[in-house]
Amino acid sequence: MGSLNALRRGSTVTVLLIFAFLTGLLLLVLVIVDVVLSTRAFPGAFLLVVVLALLFIVLQWAISPWIVRLAIRASRPVTRESNPWLFGTVEELARQASVPQPRISVSEDVGPNAFVFGRTLGSSVLVVTEGLLRDLNQDEIRAVLAHEIGHLRHRDVIVMTLASSVPLIAYIIARGGFEILRGSGRVRVSSRGEKGAGSAILVAILVAILSYAVYLVTQLLVLHLSRTREYYADAYSAAATRDPHLLASGLTKIAFGLSLARKTSDPSGLRAFYIGDPVKAVPDYGTLKEKMVRYDIDRDGQLDSFELRKALEDERRNPWNRANELFRTHPPTYKRILMLEQIEEELLRGGLPANIYEYV
């Protein structure tokens, strides 16, 4: 379980890098303006720009829950009376994680999914879709809910909201520079103003290029942070349920429309002849039905060990998968399943350590 500590350190380093890039961008923008235009605005202007950037971050933190609510397809609140099992399960998991119980909503979305959002732990909302409640069994749903409660325990929902504002700030600055350049082509200047206009255009070019580069780098860092926090929440779910297979099965069902058979289940004669390395699995709802037909060889509605490895091996052969992984908010399914299988093996060898919650 030492790798979970590495995930925590990696997340901290990533957050520090994101905000270091923002600080460096603001500093360099002001230096460029100071050098090219000789305004001598630094360092007083730097403090002003930093304050404005912080205000923007706080604004995003304040309005992001409102934006999420607008994006959710028609949802209804869940109470103890309307869905006793779902309400009680979330209540139990929140108590186990020592976090305030989030409000619960059910979205009409047919895709199996769940997520949590909010400004603070006390104001958080956990949303599950109709598809999740329909397609997964109660044990799998409980594992998915534990994963979402893990996000609250780690407070990464708030961290992601703040961190994701950095590439947005860089993008706004870059767009501002490009808009200045586009407007300069339509403005006629006298010979007296040509020197000043030329300097302003040079500033706009340098700021736009620098800001866009920072936007790309910080966006990749935010995506990396997002994937890291998913691993961390997976590990928490495995520890909280004491059955990592449940979340692995839920992830497999979401990715392929099929549940995941336990390793202890009896393989068919055909499967005994094959061995494959687990690799990439891409959740793609557009081809879900085709995948079910292709990978469920014995048509039992489950992916056993052989069928899972065959599915993941097929996904591995896609030459674009490795590059696409950099631009994903979630890790590849196969990597998440591998980690859950490692935790399951630790459980089978003697259980998780007594102080497991110090790691997850």
N, C-alpha and C positions, 0 to 999 in steps of 0.2 A: 504493500500500500504506500510505499515511499514515493511512488510516482505522483500521487495526489498532492503531496507537498510541493513537488516540482511544478504542478499545474498552478498552485497558488502563487508561487514565486514568479512564474511566467506571466500570470495575469497582472501582478503588481508592476513588473518591468514594462509590460506592454502599455499600461495606463500612463506610467511615467514618460515613456517615449512619445505617446500621443500628445501629451500636454507640453513636452519639451519641444516638439515640432511646432506647436502653436506659438509658444514663446519665441522660438527662433524666427518664425515667419514674421511676427509682429515687429521684432527687433530689426530684421533685415529690411523690411518694407520702409521703416522709418529712416534707416541708414541710407537706403537708396534715395529716398526723397531728400534727405539732408545733403548728400553728396552732389546729386545732379542739380537740384534747385538752389543749393546753398542757403537753405532756410534756417539752419541751426535750430531746428525744432526739437532735436534730441537733447536731453533725456526727458524733458517735461512732457512732450507729446507721447512718449512711450507709456508713461503712467496712465495718461488719458485713454489711450487705445486699449491698454490692458483692462482698465475698468469697464470700457464699453464691451469688450469681449466677454468679460465675466457676467455683465448684465445680460448679454445675449444667451449665455449658457444657462443662467438662472431662468430666463424667459422660456427657453425650450423645456427645461425641467418642469416649469409651472404649467405649460399648455399641452405637453405631450400626452397626458392621460385623456384630455378632451379630444385630441386628434384621433387617438386610438379608438375611443368610443364611437366617433363618427364613422370609422372604417369598419366596425364590426357589423356584420349582417344582423338583422333584427334579433335581439336577444331578450331573454326574460330572466329575472332574478330567481335564484333557488333558495328556498327556505326549508326549515326542518319539516314543515308540513307538506310542501310540494314534492320533495324528493328526499325522504329520510336517510336513505343509504348514502347518497352523494354528499349531503350536508354533514352527516355523521363521520364519513370517511375523511373529508377535508378537516373537520374539527379535530379528529384524532391525530392526523398527520401534523397539523399545525402545533398541537400541544406537544407532540413528540419532538418537533424541531425547535420548540421554545420560541415561536414567532406568533404574532397576533393572527387570528384566523381571518383570512381574506374573505371579502364578499364573493359570492359565486354567481356566475351567469351562464346560461346555456344559449349558444348561438345556433341559428338555423342552418349554418353551413353543413353541407353533406360530407365534406372531407373530414376524415378523422384527425383531430388536432386539439391542442390545449395550449394556453399561454397565460402568463400573469403580467400585470402592469400596475403602475401606481407611482405617486411621488414619494411616498413613504411606506414603511411596512404596515402601519396602521390603516392606510387608505388604499391598500392594494386590492385588486380584483382578479380573481381566477376565472378564466373563461374556458369552457369546454364546448365542443361542437356536438351537434346531433349525431354526426357521423362517428365520432369517438364512442359515444354511448351505445350506438347501434352495432358497430363493427367489432369492438373489443369486449372481452368478458370482464367480469368485475375485478378479478385479480390483476389483469393487465391494466385496466383503468386505474386501479389503486396505485400501481407502479408508476404510471404516467403522472398521476396527481402528486406522488411523492417527489418525482422529478421537478415539477413546478414549485412545490413547497421548498425544494432545495434551492431554487433561485432566490426565494425570499430569505432563507437562512443565510445564504452567501451575500445577500444585498447587492447582487450583480445587476438587478433590474435598474436600480438607481445609477450604478456605475456606468452601465451601457448608455443610459439616457444622457449623462453628462459627457461621456467620451465621444458619442456619435455627433455631438454638436461641433467638435473640432473640425472634421472634414467639411462640415456645412459652412463654417466660418471661412475656411480657406477657399471654398468654392464661390462664396459670395464675393470675396475680395477679387478672385480671379475674374469672375464675370464683370465686376465693376471695371477692371482694367481693360477687358475686351470691349466693353461698351464705350469707354472713352476713346479707344482706338477707332471703333466704327464711327463714332460721332465726329472725330477729327477729320475724317475724309470728306465730310460735307461742309466743313467750316473754312471760309476763306480768311486768311490773315494777312495783314500788311507786312512790309519788309521789316518794320520796327518790331513787330510781334513774332516774326519767324523764329528768332532764337529762343524766345520763351516757349513758343508752341512746340518747337522741336524738343526742348528739354522735357516738357510735359508728356509728349508722346514716348520719349525714351523711358521715362518713369513708368508709364502705363504698360509698356512692353515688358520691362523687367519684372514689375510687380505681378502682372498677369501670368507670366511664365513660371515665376517662383511659386506663386500661390497655387497654381494648378498642379505643379509637381508635389507640393506639400499635401494638396487634396488627395492625390492618388496614393501617396505613401500612407497617410493617416487613415484613409478609407480601408486599405489593406490591413492595417494594424487593428482597426475596429472590427473587421471581419474575423481576424485571427482571435481577437478577444472574445467575440461571440462564439466561435467554435470551442474555445477553451472552456468557457463557462458551461457549455452543454456537456462536455466530458465530466466536469465537476458535479453537475446536477445529476448525471447518470450514476456516478459513484455514490452520491448521497441516497438516491432511490434504492440502489442495491443494498446499501447498509440499513436503510430504514425498513425495507420489506424483508430483509434477510433472505431474499430469493431473487438474485439478479436475472434469472431466466425469465421472470415475468415481464420485465422491461424489455429484454431482448426479443421476446415473443411479440410484445406490442409494437416495437420498432419494425420488426419483420412484417407484421400484418399491415402496418401503415405503408411500408415500402412496396410490398408485393401482394397485398390482399390475402395473405396466408399466415396462419399462426406458425410458431416455431416449436417443433417437437423437441422434447428433452433428449439429451444425449443417451440416457438410459433406455430409450425406447428401442424396440427390436427393429433392425434394418431389414429390408427385403434382400433377397438373394442377389439381385442386380446391383444394388448399392454397395455391397460388400467388396466389389471389384474395383471401386473407384476411390481416389484420393485427390482432393483439390485444395489449393491454398485459398483461404477467404480473402477477398480483396474488395473491390469497389461495388457498392450498390447505390443507385441513384433513385430516390423517390420520384416517380414520374406517373402521375395519375392518368395522363393521357394514354399510356400503354399498359395500365395496370391489368386489364383483362387479358391482354396478350401474354403478359408475364405469367399470370396464373396458369394458363394453359401450357406454357412452355416449361415451367419449372416444377409444377405439381405432377410428377411422373405417375404416381400411383393414384392420383385423383382423390386423396383423402382429406384435402383441405388444409394440409400442413406441409411445412418445409422441414424435412428431417435433416440430419447432418449432411448427407450427400447432396440432397437437392439444394440446400442453402449454399454449399460450396460451389455447386455447378452454376447457380444464379450469380454468385459474386465473381466467379471466374469469367463469365460472359461479360459482365460489366467492366472487368479489368482490361479487356481487349480494346476498349474504346480509347484511342490515342489522345482524345481531348480531355479525358477525365481528370488527369493530374493537374492540368492547367486550370480547369474549371473549379477545382477544389479551392483555389486561392480566393475565388469570388463567391464562395458559399457562406451563408450565415451559420449552417450546421455542419458538423463533421460528416464524413462518409458513414453510411450505415454500418459497413463492415468493420470499421475501426471501433465504433461504439460497441458493437456486439463482441469484438475481440476483448475489449477491456472488461465487459460484463462477464465474459467467460472466464477471464483470469480471476476475477473476484469470486465467481462461483467455485472455481477450483480451490481457492483458499478456504472457502466455507466447508467444502468437502474434506479438506485435509485437517480440519480442526477448528473451524470457525474463525470469525473476524476477531481482531484484538478487542479487549474490553474498552480501550480508549479510542475506538474507531471514530467517534464523533469529533475527536481532535483533528482528524484528517479530512473529514468530509462535512 
